[in-house]
Amino acid sequence: MTSLSVETLAADATETITSVGNAQLGIAVLAGIAVIVLLITKFKVHAFLALTIGSLALGAFAGAPLDKTIVSFTTGLGTTVAGVGVLIALGAILGKLLADSGGADEIVDTILAKAGGRAMPWAMVLIASVIGLPLFFEVGIVLLIPVVLLVAKRGNYSLMRIGIPALAGLSVMHGLVPPHPGPLVAIDAIGANLGVTLALGVLVAIPTVIIAGPVFSRYAARWVDIPAPEKMMPARPSEDLDRRPGFGATVTTVLLPVVLMLGKALVELVVDDPESGIQRVTDFIGSPLIALLAAVIVGMFTLGRAAGFTKDRISSTVEKSLAPIAGILLIVGAGGGFKTTLIDVGVGQMILDLSKNWAIPTLLLAWLIAVAIRLATGSATVATISAAGLVAPLAADMSTSHAALLVLAIGAGSLFFSHVNDAGFWLVKEYFGMSVGQTIKTWSVMETIISVVGIGFVMLLSLVL
């Protein structure tokens, strides 16, 4: 990065709220992150409160006035929620419609009816990846676990042979592919192009999920050979419905926002004329807000009405979808506040100054930062938000494709080695009836493979783009 770019960025940036040196700023960053880590891991404080307190601690250690620190935090919180909050809400609505209408079950049953034998792990990856696009990770697990257990029992498969591919599909979508909250927040913080990030994310996700899913599941099944636990086979969500949406309509609805956003990115690359009529149209319909809103509206008919839902039932489904995401929105918003506080106290400029002499590639640096925060906090979302805030200034002179790869590097790092401080670890352990050691040998190793393979493909793409 040239000195000119640093000066240009500094001129455009908000004036810092403190004037301490880089050494104290570095200590302030470590102290702020340490406060967040200790609150989450040691004292079991909710991530929203931990990020809020950590932001105030960061400002205090950096010598910033308390009132200005509060303004920085609240400004960042508001900006972040305004940027991605609506998208998270729309994604939650679409996911709830998919689950409650039986559309997810239709996808599962249709694919499983055409798969068998050695193809079953690959079918599970496909199911989890398609369903995982609009669903949060935890919701995806709850939805897919009954299917995984049922397939493993009826087909006499090893639970790990079926379960690991499904978990890999969900996890890869969660970490690398928008419109999931983590990638969306990173895109917003770094200023990356969503369509390009989505396209490259899918490109990285495909080989990553193959290696971490069907391929690794062969070894996981040898290391941990356990039967499907009977007690964890609940009724499927759509068993009380008289009918459910068709396979084609369901898949079309789920993929609609992806197609619209990719179409926008493709037209930008081919036409490259903001005044062009077709590009103006695709810029509008391919924007994340409109693409997801269109999918939700279409889903009310292709999913809700197709399942026999009345207007009141659809309204109730939408209402119920929003309550569970309140915590996610607060965490994401507080993460945005922490990111803005980092920038306003001058950490962004400090990293720009120091990075001129770093030999480590920016993409690898972003991955390592996300890995460290993920290991410490156990939260992929916190890792993504914090890492994006720290490395965002380094994206100033990046090309569109490399800014997108920076988002993916952070996303890959945020998935590294899930262990006992991660709620997902315990969710998988309990659903699959495993011990802590067995969960580490399967789930934790799978997450690490996703992270390492993901950054590997990101680095390869950076050489050709």
N, C-alpha and C positions, 0 to 999 in steps of 0.2 A: 504494500500500500504506500503510495507516494505521499510526501509531505503536503502536496497541494490538496489531495483528497482529504487529509486530516483537517487542514485549515478550513476547507469548504464545509465539511461536516460540522466543525466546531462553530462556524458562523451561523449555520442553519439551526443548530441545536438550541434548546432552552438554556438560559444562563444558569450555571450551577448555583446551588444554594449553600455551598461551603467552599472554602479556599484552602483546605489542608493539602498536604503533599500526598504523593502516590503511596508512600509507605503506610501512612495512617489510613488511607482509603482501602488499601489491601487488607489491613487488620479489621477495618469496619465491615468489609464484605464477609470475611471469615467469621467474624463475631455474629453478624446478622444471620448468616446461614446456620451457624452453630445453635443460636437461639431457637430457630425454627426446627432444626433436627431434634434438639433436646425436648422441646415442648411436645412434638409429635410422638417421639419414640419413648422417652422416659416418663413423661407426665400424661401421655395419652390425650393431649389437648387436640381439639378439632383443627384440621388444617387451616380453616378460615381464620380462626383466632390466632393460630401460630404464625401465619403469614402477616397478619395485622401487627402483632406484637414484634415480630422479627423486622418489619419495615421501620417501626419506630425505633427499635434498637439500632438498626443500621444508621439511621439519621443521627441518633445520639452519639454513636461511636465515631461518626464522620464529622462531628462538630457542627452539624446543621441546626439552625433554630427549630424548635419543636413545632411552631405554627407552620413553618414552610414545609417541614417534613409531612405534616398532616395534609396540607394542600396537595403535595406531590402524590401521596398515597391515594387520597380520595379522587384526584383527577385521573390517575391511572386506573383505578377501580371502575369509575364511570365510563371511561373511554373503552375499556376492555369489554365490559358488559354490553355497551352499545354496539360494539363491533361484532361480537360472537354470541351474545346472549340469546338473541332472537333465533340464530341458526341452531343453537343447542336445543332450544324449545321446539322448533319445527322438526328437528331430527327425533326428539322424544315422542312427539305426536305421531309421526310416521311409524316409528317402531312399535308404539302401543297399538295402532290400527293393525299393523302386520301381525302382531301376536294375538290380539283378542278376536280378530275376524277368522282366524284359522289359516290365514295366508301363509304363515311360516310353516305350519304343519303340512300344507299342500305342497310346498317346495320340498320339504323333507320326504314326504311319502312318495312323491313322483320320482325323485332321484334315487331313492332307495329301492324302488320297484324295478329300476333298470340296472341296478348294480348288485354285485355279489362276489364272493370269493376274494381274490386279490384286489379287485377294484373297490372294495368297500372303504378302505382308508382314504382313497382318493375321492370317493363320493362324500365322505365326511368333511374333507377339506373344502370341497365345492359348496356344500350346504352351509358350513360355518362362515365361509367368505361372503356368500351372497346375503345370508341373513345378517351377518355382522356389519354390513355397510351402514344401515340406518340405526342399529341398536348399540346401546352402551354395553361394555364388556360384561358387567354383572348381569344385565338383563339377558344377554345372549347365552351366558352359562345356564341360567335358570331355565331358559327355553329349550336349550339343546341337551341338557343332562338326561332328561327322561328318554330322549331318542337314543343317545349314546348307550345308556344302560340297557334299553330294550333290544337294540341291535346286537350288543355284545352277548346278551343272554340267549336270544333266539337263534342267533347265528353261530353260537359257541365260539365267539372270538375272544381273544385276550382283551381285557378292558383297556389296557394301554394302547393296543393296536388301533382301537377305534377312538378312544378318548383324546389321545395326544394330537392327532390330525385336526379334530374339531377345535381343541383349545388353541392350536397354532393358527388356524384360520381366523378365529375371533381376535387373538392377540395382535396378529399382524395388521388386521384392519384397524384395530384400536390405536396402534402406535404410528402407523405410516400413512393411512389413507383418510383424508377429510371426507365427510364432515364431522369426524369425531372431535371432541373438545380439544385434546392435546394438539393435534396438527393445526386446528383452526387458530388456536392461541399463538402458536409459533409463527404461522403465516402472518397473522396480524402484527406481531411484535417485530418481525424481520422485514415486513413489507414485501413478501413474496407473492407471486402470481398464483392464485388458487388453482386455476385450470392446469397450469404447467406442473404445479406440485402434485396435483391429483394424477396426472398422466405418468409422471416419473415415479410417484408412489406406487401405482399399480405395477409399473415395470419392475421396481425393486421387490415388491411384495410377492410376485408370482414365484420366482426361484427361491426366495426366502422361505415361503410357506411350504414349498415342496420339500426342501431340505429339513426344516424343523418339524414338519408334519409326518407325511408317510414314510420318509427315509429314516428319521430318528425314531419313529414309533417301533420299528423293528427291534432296535436295541433296548428301548424302554420296556418293551414287552418281555424281554429276556431278564432284565434287571428286576422288574417288579411284575410278577405273575400272580394277579389276584382276580377273583371273580367279581362280577357286578353285585354290589350290595343290594339286597332285596328291599331294605327299608327306605331306600332313596328313589323308589320308582313311583312318583306321584302320577295322578291323572293328567292327561294332556289338556292344554288350555281350551281346545276347540271341541272337546267331546260332548259338550252340551248344546252344540249348534246343529240345526237341521240341515244347513248347507254351508259351504265355504267357497271362497273365490277360486277361480280357475288358475292353473299353473301359469299360463301365458300372461294373463292379466296381472298376476301378483309379481312376477319377475319384471315385467315392463314397468310397473309402478315403482319398484325398488330401484331399478336402474335409471329411471327417468332423470333424476337430478344429476347423476354421474354423466349421462349422455349430454345433457344440456351444458354442463360446465366444461366437458371435454370439447364439445362443439365450439364453444366460445374461444377456447385456447387455440384450436385448429384454425379457425377463421382469422384470428390475430396473426398467426404465423404465416398464413397463405396470402391474405389480403394486405395486412399491415398498413391500413389507411383508416384512421379514426373517423374521417368524414364520410367513409363509404356507407351506403344505406344498409347493406347486409351486415357489416361489422357493427353498426349501431344497434341493429336488431338483436344480433347474437350477444352483444355486450349486455343488453338488458335481460334477455331471457336466460342467459348463461351465468348471470350474477348469482352468487350463492343464495341470497335471500329469495329471489324469484324462482330459482330452480327448485329449492326445497319447498317453497310455498306451493308451487305448481304440483309437486308430488303429493303434498298433503291434501290439496283439493281433489286431485284425481283419485287419491287413495280413499277418500270418503265415499266415492262411488264404486270404484273397482274392488275395494276391500270391504268397507263398511256396508254399503247397500247390497253388495253381492252376497254378504253373509246374512242378509235379512235384518240388518240393524235399522231401527227406527231413527228418526231425527234426534229424539231424546237420547237414545243409546249412543249414537255417534258423539253427541255433545258431552255425555258422561265420560266416554272413552278419552276424549280430548282433555277434559278436566282432570281425570285421574292420571294422565300422562305427565302433567306439569308438576304435580306435588313432589315426586321423587327427585326432580332435578334441581330443587332449590339449593341443596347443599353443594351440588356441582357448580352452579352459577356463582355462589358465594366464594367458593375456592378459586375458581377461575378469575373472578373479579379481584379478589385479594392478591392473587398472583400477579395480575396486571398492575395493581398498586405497588407491589414489591418491585416489579420491573421498572416502573416509572421512578420510584425512589432511587433505585440503583443509578439510573441515568442522570437524574437531577443532582445527585451529590457528586457526580463527575466520574463515576466508575467506567462509563462507556468511553470517555476520553482517555482514562488511564489505560484501559485495555488497548485502545488504538495506539497509544504511545509505546507501550511495552511490546505490542505484537510486531512492530517493525523489526525487532531483533530476534523474534522467535523463529526457530527452524521448523516447528511442527505445523503441518497444514491446518488451515482454519477448520475444515470439516472434521478432522480427527480431534482437534481441540474441543469443538462443540460436543462431539460424542463423549469424550472423556469427562467433561464437566457434567453432562447429563447422567453418565454412569455413576459418578461420585455422589451426586445428590439423590439418585434413585436408591443406591445402596444404603445411604444414610437415613432417608425418610421413608422408604418403602412405597412412595407414591409416584407413579409415572406422570401424573398430571403436574405435581409440584416440580418434579425434575424437568419436565418440558418447559414450564413457565419460567423457572429460575434460569435455566441454561439459555433460553431464548433471550431473556433480558440482558444477560451478561455478554452474549456474543453478537447481539443485534447490530452494534456499531460496525462490526467487521463486514457486514453485508452491503455497506454503502456503495462500494465500487464493484460489486459482483454483478455478473450478467444475470438475466432472468432465470436461466436454467441452474446456475450455481447457487442462487439464493434459494431456489426450491430444494436443491440438494442439501443445503444447510439445514432446512426444516427437517428433512428426512434423517439427517445425521443425528439431530437432537432426538427425534422420535425413536430411532433405533437405540440410542443410549438410554432412553427412559425405560426401556423394557429389560435391561440387563439384570440377571440373577434375582428374580423375586424370591424373598425369603421370609422369615418369621415376622418382620415388621410390615408386611404387605397384606391387606385384607383379602386380596385375590388368592394368596397362598393358602389361607385357611378355608376359603370357599371351596377351592379345588380339593383340598385334603378331606374335608368333611363329606362332600358329595361323592367322592370316589372311595371313601372308607379307607384311606391310607394312613400310615404313620408319618411322623415328621420326616424321618429319614427317607422313606419311600417317596414322599412329595418332593424332597430336594433332588433325588436321583431322576425324577421324571419331569415334573413341572418346572422346577428351578433351572435345570439343565436346558430344557426346551426354550425357556425365555432367554437364556444366555446365548443359545445358538441363533435365535432370531436376531438378537442384538448384534452379534459378531458378523453373521452372514450379511445382515442388513447394511452395516457400515462398509463391509467389503464391497458390496455391489454399488453403494453410493460413491466410494472412492474410484471404482472402475469407471463409472459413468462420468465422473469429474474429469477423467483423462480424455474423453472423446467428445464432450459437449463444450 
